[in-house]
């Protein structure tokens, strides 16, 4: 089942915002959970205590009513018969809420309040007869709540029957339920408001960390000695982290500078003697008419490796100059139509056995770039295409797209896997180590291409598909014409 694009986008955004592994989510969830627990405990504690107070109050009233009823019967019995005294006491104390009745020892009702005489209270009478005790208890009877107590009724020390008193507390129980519902609703709203407030507060408290993450993500190796982390209005713990991080950046910068200086010094010191060694080896090969075949083969291999090492040192020096900011570029207007034609002809002479095609544009395309460096970039890309493709032709095309001049260098080789395309411009990264050794590659060519193109204010990218070849795309700022 396919989800709509908008729903997928909403889910993705929610997934990013509510990452359960993020510190913001965990703090918000933890504090909100504690708030829920605290507010719920207080709410239910207050409700339980209020319910207990209401029921206790009604029980005391029933106990007091039972004591008054016994006293009233005792007083009235001195002026009239016991039966009349009971009826007079019931009439005096019974109300709509308070039901009073007295039963003979055989269970027959001797007298009862008017509310019971109207009928419909059989269940109440049955429960009271079976379960009433001198200590008042609360019973749920036919959707009503009653506080009931019962005991023997004595007149002049003689038991004349069983007394039962029931108080209807349904209205108070309903009011308590409404109050409990109101408290619960208010608690839910309070929890929601508190959770939102906590989320915003934690987001604001973590803002310095997010700023620190954004700043560190934007740092490059060249910026290590120029940039530092500054956090405004941050807690003291984050200021200590800021200080430690800045010290770490300074340490990284010093290490990076030492490494770059070391590479530059080593490359410079080794280039001259290796160039001399390469020259001597080539001279011996040219003049060594008395050399045996194994000797010639050994000298040829040694000369090839020396040339390859010299080229590696040249590349390292080029990158070291770029890293240290000493790569000077002389930008000038260049007409790509004529420039690329010249470079392709030069590449054809160098790779005489390979077919290199140039598809010129019908419009004049002028860009701002360094003439020699752009030539180095284009020759490097053509050489790379020749190395990593078989006998198929190499195609170079130019085009203009809006305010950019575009150069495409396409081969029809095996292509580059998608997982490796993002690393193709890294230093010393090579797809096939064994093949690079046979072709003389150093793994720095594309890295130099990227450095030079970006130094001229352009970009270089790659499009590749397995089995169909690769296309390197150089984009430079075009001059309006």
C-alpha positions as CSV (number, residue, x, y, z in Angstrom):
1,X,0.0,0.0,0.0
2,X,1.4,3.4,-1.1
3,X,1.2,6.3,1.4
4,X,0.4,9.7,-0.1
5,X,3.4,11.9,-0.5
6,X,2.2,14.5,2.0
7,X,1.5,11.9,4.6
8,X,5.0,10.4,4.1
9,X,6.4,13.9,4.5
10,X,4.4,14.6,7.7
11,X,5.6,11.2,9.2
12,X,9.2,12.0,8.2
13,X,9.0,15.5,9.9
14,X,7.5,14.0,13.0
15,X,10.2,11.3,13.1
16,X,12.8,14.0,12.9
17,X,11.2,16.2,15.6
18,X,10.3,13.4,18.0
19,X,13.4,11.3,17.8
20,X,13.2,9.1,20.9
21,X,17.0,9.0,21.1
22,X,17.4,12.8,21.2
23,X,18.3,14.5,24.5
24,X,15.4,16.9,24.0
25,X,12.8,14.2,23.7
26,X,14.2,12.2,26.6
27,X,14.3,15.2,28.9
28,X,10.8,16.3,27.9
29,X,9.4,12.9,28.2
30,X,11.0,12.3,31.6
31,X,10.0,15.6,33.1
32,X,6.5,15.3,31.6
33,X,6.1,11.8,33.0
34,X,7.2,13.0,36.5
35,X,4.7,15.8,36.2
36,X,1.9,13.4,35.2
37,X,2.8,11.2,38.1
38,X,2.9,14.1,40.5
39,X,-0.3,15.8,39.4
40,X,-2.2,12.5,39.2
41,X,-1.1,11.5,42.6
42,X,-2.2,14.9,44.1
43,X,-5.5,14.8,42.2
44,X,-6.4,11.2,43.3
45,X,-5.1,11.9,46.8
46,X,-7.3,14.9,47.1
47,X,-10.2,13.0,45.6
48,X,-9.8,10.1,47.9
49,X,-9.5,12.3,51.0
50,X,-12.6,14.3,49.9
51,X,-14.6,11.2,49.4
52,X,-13.5,9.9,52.8
53,X,-14.6,13.2,54.5
54,X,-18.0,13.1,52.8
55,X,-18.7,9.5,53.7
56,X,-17.4,10.0,57.3
57,X,-19.7,13.0,57.6
58,X,-22.7,11.1,56.5
59,X,-21.8,8.2,58.8
60,X,-21.6,10.5,61.8
61,X,-25.0,12.0,60.9
62,X,-26.5,8.6,60.7
63,X,-25.0,7.6,64.1
64,X,-26.3,10.9,65.6
65,X,-29.7,10.3,64.1
66,X,-29.8,6.8,65.6
67,X,-29.0,8.1,69.0
68,X,-31.6,10.9,68.8
69,X,-34.2,8.4,67.6
70,X,-33.6,6.1,70.6
71,X,-33.8,9.1,73.0
72,X,-37.0,10.4,71.3
73,X,-38.7,7.0,71.6
74,X,-37.7,6.8,75.2
75,X,-39.1,10.3,76.0
76,X,-42.3,9.8,74.0
77,X,-42.9,6.3,75.6
78,X,-43.4,8.0,79.0
79,X,-46.4,9.9,77.6
80,X,-47.9,7.3,75.3
81,X,-47.7,3.7,74.2
82,X,-44.5,2.3,72.7
83,X,-46.0,2.0,69.3
84,X,-47.2,5.5,69.3
85,X,-43.9,6.7,70.6
86,X,-42.1,5.0,67.7
87,X,-44.4,6.5,65.2
88,X,-44.1,10.0,66.8
89,X,-40.3,9.8,66.8
90,X,-40.2,8.6,63.1
91,X,-42.5,11.5,62.1
92,X,-40.3,13.9,64.0
93,X,-36.9,12.8,62.6
94,X,-37.6,11.3,59.2
95,X,-37.0,13.4,56.0
96,X,-36.8,12.7,52.3
97,X,-33.1,11.8,52.8
98,X,-33.4,10.0,56.1
99,X,-35.5,6.8,56.1
100,X,-36.4,5.2,59.5
101,X,-38.2,2.1,60.2
102,X,-38.7,-0.4,63.1
103,X,-39.4,-4.1,62.6
104,X,-40.7,-6.6,65.1
105,X,-38.5,-9.5,66.1
106,X,-40.4,-11.6,63.5
107,X,-39.4,-9.2,60.8
108,X,-42.7,-7.5,60.3
109,X,-42.4,-3.7,60.0
110,X,-44.0,-2.0,63.0
111,X,-43.5,1.6,61.8
112,X,-41.8,3.4,59.0
113,X,-41.2,6.8,57.5
114,X,-43.5,8.2,54.8
115,X,-40.8,7.9,52.1
116,X,-40.7,4.1,52.6
117,X,-44.5,3.8,52.8
118,X,-44.7,5.0,49.2
119,X,-43.1,1.8,48.2
120,X,-40.2,0.9,45.8
121,X,-37.7,0.3,48.6
122,X,-37.9,-3.4,48.9
123,X,-34.3,-3.9,48.0
124,X,-33.3,-1.3,50.7
125,X,-35.3,-3.1,53.3
126,X,-33.8,-6.4,52.4
127,X,-30.2,-5.2,52.5
128,X,-30.7,-3.4,55.8
129,X,-32.4,-6.5,57.3
130,X,-29.4,-8.8,56.3
131,X,-26.4,-6.5,56.5
132,X,-27.1,-3.5,58.7
133,X,-24.9,-3.2,61.8
134,X,-24.7,-0.6,64.6
135,X,-21.7,0.9,62.7
136,X,-22.9,2.8,59.6
137,X,-21.9,1.4,56.2
138,X,-22.3,2.6,52.6
139,X,-24.3,0.4,50.2
140,X,-25.0,0.8,46.5
141,X,-28.7,-0.1,46.0
142,X,-30.5,0.3,42.7
143,X,-28.4,3.2,41.4
144,X,-28.5,4.9,44.7
145,X,-26.0,5.2,47.6
146,X,-27.3,4.7,51.1
147,X,-25.5,5.0,54.5
148,X,-27.3,2.4,56.7
149,X,-27.0,1.4,60.3
150,X,-29.2,-0.9,62.4
151,X,-29.6,-2.3,65.9
152,X,-32.0,-3.2,68.7
153,X,-34.4,-0.6,69.9
154,X,-34.7,-0.6,73.7
155,X,-37.4,1.1,75.7
156,X,-36.9,1.1,79.5
157,X,-34.3,-1.6,79.1
158,X,-36.6,-3.9,77.0
159,X,-36.0,-4.7,73.3
160,X,-39.1,-3.7,71.4
161,X,-37.8,-4.3,67.9
162,X,-35.0,-3.7,65.4
163,X,-34.3,-0.1,64.4
164,X,-32.9,0.7,60.9
165,X,-31.8,4.2,59.7
166,X,-30.8,4.8,56.1
167,X,-29.5,8.1,54.7
168,X,-29.6,8.7,50.9
169,X,-26.2,10.2,49.9
170,X,-26.7,9.8,46.1
171,X,-26.7,13.5,45.4
172,X,-23.5,14.0,47.2
173,X,-21.9,11.1,45.5
174,X,-23.0,12.5,42.1
175,X,-21.6,15.9,43.0
176,X,-18.3,14.2,44.0
177,X,-18.2,12.4,40.7
178,X,-18.6,15.7,38.8
179,X,-15.9,17.2,41.0
180,X,-13.6,14.3,40.3
181,X,-14.3,14.6,36.5
182,X,-13.6,18.4,36.7
183,X,-10.4,17.7,38.6
184,X,-9.3,15.1,36.1
185,X,-10.0,17.4,33.2
186,X,-8.2,20.3,34.8
187,X,-5.3,17.9,35.5
188,X,-5.1,16.7,31.9
189,X,-5.1,20.3,30.6
190,X,-2.5,21.3,33.2
191,X,-0.3,18.3,32.2
192,X,-0.6,19.3,28.5
193,X,0.3,22.9,29.2
194,X,3.2,21.9,31.5
195,X,4.5,19.4,28.9
196,X,4.4,22.1,26.1
197,X,6.1,24.6,28.4
198,X,8.7,22.0,29.4
199,X,9.3,21.2,25.7
200,X,9.9,24.9,24.8
201,X,12.0,25.5,27.8
202,X,14.2,22.4,27.2
203,X,14.5,23.4,23.5
204,X,15.6,26.8,24.5
205,X,18.0,25.3,27.1
206,X,19.5,23.0,24.4
207,X,19.8,25.8,21.8
208,X,23.5,26.3,22.6
209,X,24.2,22.7,21.9
210,X,22.3,22.8,18.6
211,X,24.3,26.0,17.7
212,X,27.5,24.2,18.6
213,X,26.5,21.2,16.4
214,X,25.8,23.5,13.5
215,X,29.0,25.4,13.9
216,X,31.2,22.2,14.1
217,X,29.4,20.7,11.1
218,X,30.4,23.8,9.0
219,X,34.1,23.6,10.0
220,X,36.6,22.4,7.4
221,X,40.2,21.5,7.9
222,X,41.2,24.9,6.6
223,X,39.1,26.7,9.2
224,X,40.4,24.9,12.2
225,X,42.8,27.7,13.1
226,X,40.4,30.5,12.1
227,X,37.1,29.5,13.7
228,X,36.1,29.0,17.3
229,X,32.9,28.2,19.2
230,X,31.2,31.0,21.0
231,X,28.0,30.3,23.0
232,X,26.0,33.2,24.2
233,X,23.7,32.9,27.3
234,X,24.8,29.3,27.9
235,X,25.0,27.5,31.2
236,X,28.4,27.3,32.9
237,X,28.7,23.6,32.0
238,X,28.4,24.5,28.3
239,X,30.9,27.3,28.6
240,X,33.4,24.7,30.0
241,X,32.6,22.4,27.1
242,X,33.0,25.4,24.7
243,X,36.5,26.1,26.2
244,X,37.6,22.5,26.0
245,X,36.3,22.2,22.4
246,X,38.2,25.3,21.3
247,X,41.3,24.0,22.9
248,X,40.8,20.7,20.9
249,X,40.3,22.7,17.7
250,X,43.6,24.5,18.3
251,X,45.3,21.2,18.9
252,X,43.8,19.8,15.7
253,X,44.9,22.9,13.8
254,X,48.5,22.6,15.0
255,X,48.6,18.9,14.1
256,X,47.1,19.7,10.7
257,X,49.6,22.5,10.0
258,X,52.5,20.2,11.1
259,X,51.2,17.5,8.8
260,X,50.8,19.8,5.8
261,X,54.3,21.3,6.4
262,X,55.8,17.8,6.7
263,X,54.2,16.7,3.4
264,X,55.3,19.8,1.7
265,X,58.9,19.6,3.0
266,X,59.2,15.8,2.3
267,X,57.8,16.3,-1.2
268,X,60.1,19.2,-2.0
269,X,63.2,17.4,-0.6
270,X,62.5,14.1,-2.4
271,X,61.5,15.6,-5.7
272,X,64.9,16.8,-6.8
273,X,66.9,13.6,-6.0
274,X,64.3,11.4,-7.5
275,X,64.2,13.5,-10.7
276,X,68.0,13.1,-10.9
277,X,67.6,9.3,-10.4
278,X,64.9,9.1,-13.1
279,X,67.2,11.1,-15.5
280,X,70.1,8.8,-14.9
281,X,68.0,5.7,-15.4
282,X,66.6,7.0,-18.7
283,X,70.1,8.0,-19.8
284,X,71.4,4.4,-19.1
285,X,68.5,2.9,-21.0
286,X,69.3,5.1,-24.0
287,X,73.0,4.4,-24.0
288,X,73.0,0.9,-22.7
289,X,73.6,-1.0,-25.9
290,X,75.5,-3.6,-24.1
291,X,72.8,-4.3,-21.5
292,X,71.2,-7.7,-21.3
293,X,67.4,-8.1,-21.6
294,X,66.9,-8.7,-17.8
295,X,69.0,-5.6,-17.1
296,X,67.0,-3.5,-19.5
297,X,63.7,-4.8,-18.0
298,X,64.9,-3.9,-14.5
299,X,66.0,-0.5,-15.5
300,X,62.7,0.1,-17.3
301,X,60.7,-0.9,-14.2
302,X,62.9,1.3,-12.0
303,X,62.6,4.3,-14.3
304,X,58.8,3.9,-14.5
305,X,58.5,3.7,-10.7
306,X,60.8,6.7,-10.3
307,X,58.6,8.7,-12.7
308,X,55.5,7.6,-10.9
309,X,57.0,8.7,-7.6
310,X,58.1,12.1,-9.0
311,X,54.5,12.6,-10.3
312,X,53.1,11.7,-6.8
313,X,55.4,14.2,-5.2
314,X,54.3,16.9,-7.7
315,X,50.7,16.2,-6.9
316,X,51.4,16.3,-3.2
317,X,53.2,19.6,-3.6
318,X,50.2,20.9,-5.6
319,X,47.7,20.0,-2.8
320,X,50.1,21.3,-0.1
321,X,50.2,24.7,-1.8
322,X,46.4,24.7,-2.1
323,X,45.9,23.7,1.6
324,X,48.3,26.4,2.7
325,X,46.6,29.1,0.5
326,X,49.6,29.5,-1.7
327,X,47.9,28.3,-4.9
328,X,47.7,31.4,-6.9
329,X,45.1,31.5,-9.7
330,X,45.1,34.1,-12.5
331,X,41.5,34.3,-13.6
332,X,40.8,35.7,-17.0
333,X,38.1,35.4,-19.7
334,X,38.4,32.1,-21.6
335,X,36.4,31.2,-24.7
336,X,35.5,27.5,-24.1
337,X,34.9,26.8,-27.8
338,X,38.5,27.4,-28.8
339,X,40.0,26.4,-25.5
340,X,38.5,22.9,-25.4
341,X,39.3,22.4,-29.1
342,X,42.9,23.1,-28.4
343,X,43.1,20.9,-25.3
344,X,41.3,18.0,-27.1
345,X,43.8,18.2,-29.9
346,X,46.6,18.1,-27.4
347,X,45.1,15.0,-25.7
348,X,44.7,13.3,-29.1
349,X,48.5,13.7,-29.8
350,X,49.3,12.3,-26.4
351,X,46.9,9.4,-26.7
352,X,47.3,8.7,-30.3
353,X,45.7,5.3,-30.2
354,X,42.5,6.5,-28.6
355,X,39.6,8.2,-30.2
356,X,38.7,11.5,-28.4
357,X,35.6,13.3,-29.8
358,X,34.7,17.0,-29.2
359,X,31.1,18.2,-29.6
360,X,31.3,22.0,-29.9
361,X,28.5,24.3,-29.0
362,X,26.7,26.4,-31.5
363,X,26.9,29.5,-29.2
364,X,30.0,31.1,-27.8
365,X,30.6,30.3,-24.2
366,X,33.0,32.4,-22.2
367,X,34.0,31.7,-18.6
368,X,36.2,33.2,-16.0
369,X,39.1,30.8,-15.1
370,X,42.8,30.3,-14.9
371,X,44.0,29.2,-18.4
372,X,46.8,26.8,-17.3
373,X,44.9,25.4,-14.4
374,X,41.8,24.7,-16.5
375,X,43.9,23.0,-19.1
376,X,45.4,20.9,-16.3
377,X,41.9,20.0,-15.1
378,X,40.6,19.0,-18.6
379,X,43.7,17.0,-19.5
380,X,43.5,15.2,-16.1
381,X,39.8,14.3,-16.7
382,X,40.5,13.1,-20.3
383,X,43.5,11.0,-19.1
384,X,41.4,9.5,-16.3
385,X,38.7,8.6,-18.8
386,X,41.3,6.9,-21.1
387,X,42.8,4.9,-18.2
388,X,39.5,3.6,-16.9
389,X,37.8,2.7,-20.2
390,X,38.7,0.3,-23.0
391,X,38.9,1.2,-26.7
392,X,35.6,3.1,-26.7
393,X,35.8,6.8,-27.7
394,X,36.0,9.6,-25.1
395,X,33.5,12.4,-25.7
396,X,34.0,16.0,-24.5
397,X,31.1,18.4,-24.8
398,X,30.5,22.0,-23.8
399,X,27.2,23.8,-23.1
400,X,25.8,26.9,-21.4
401,X,23.2,26.5,-18.6
402,X,21.9,29.9,-17.3
403,X,24.9,31.7,-15.9
404,X,27.2,28.7,-16.0
405,X,29.6,27.2,-18.6
406,X,29.5,23.4,-18.5
407,X,32.2,20.9,-19.7
408,X,31.3,17.2,-19.9
409,X,33.9,14.5,-20.2
410,X,32.3,11.2,-20.8
411,X,33.7,7.7,-21.1
412,X,32.0,4.4,-21.9
413,X,33.8,2.3,-19.3
414,X,32.4,0.0,-16.7
415,X,31.0,2.8,-14.6
416,X,31.4,3.5,-10.9
417,X,29.3,1.9,-8.2
418,X,26.9,4.3,-6.4
419,X,28.5,3.6,-3.0
420,X,31.9,4.7,-4.3
421,X,30.8,7.8,-6.2
422,X,30.8,10.0,-3.1
423,X,34.4,9.1,-2.3
424,X,35.8,9.4,-5.9
425,X,37.3,12.9,-5.2
426,X,39.0,11.9,-1.9
427,X,42.8,11.9,-1.8
428,X,44.5,8.5,-2.5
429,X,41.1,6.9,-3.1
430,X,41.2,4.5,-6.1
431,X,38.5,2.1,-7.3
432,X,41.0,-0.6,-8.3
433,X,44.3,-0.6,-6.6
434,X,45.9,-3.2,-8.9
435,X,44.7,-1.4,-12.0
436,X,46.0,2.0,-10.7
437,X,49.5,0.5,-10.3
438,X,49.6,-0.7,-13.9
439,X,48.3,2.7,-15.2
440,X,50.5,4.8,-13.0
441,X,47.8,6.4,-11.0
442,X,48.5,8.1,-7.7
443,X,45.0,8.5,-6.4
444,X,45.4,12.3,-6.3
445,X,44.3,13.3,-9.8
446,X,40.6,13.8,-9.1
447,X,41.4,15.4,-5.8
448,X,43.6,18.0,-7.6
449,X,40.8,18.5,-10.2
450,X,38.3,19.3,-7.4
451,X,40.7,21.6,-5.6
452,X,41.5,23.6,-8.8
453,X,37.9,23.8,-10.0
454,X,36.7,25.0,-6.6
455,X,39.6,27.5,-6.4
456,X,38.3,29.0,-9.7
457,X,34.8,29.3,-8.2
458,X,33.4,26.3,-9.9
459,X,32.1,22.8,-9.1
460,X,32.9,19.4,-10.3
461,X,30.5,16.4,-10.1
462,X,30.0,12.9,-11.4
463,X,27.2,11.0,-13.1
464,X,27.9,7.3,-13.5
465,X,26.0,4.1,-14.2
466,X,27.3,0.6,-14.1
467,X,27.9,-0.8,-17.6
468,X,27.2,2.5,-19.3
469,X,30.2,4.7,-18.3
470,X,30.9,7.9,-16.3
471,X,30.5,11.6,-17.0
472,X,32.5,14.2,-15.1
473,X,30.9,17.6,-15.2
474,X,32.8,20.9,-14.6
475,X,30.7,24.0,-14.0
476,X,32.3,27.5,-14.1
477,X,30.8,31.0,-13.9
478,X,30.0,32.2,-17.4
479,X,30.6,35.8,-18.5
480,X,27.5,37.4,-19.9
481,X,27.8,37.9,-23.7
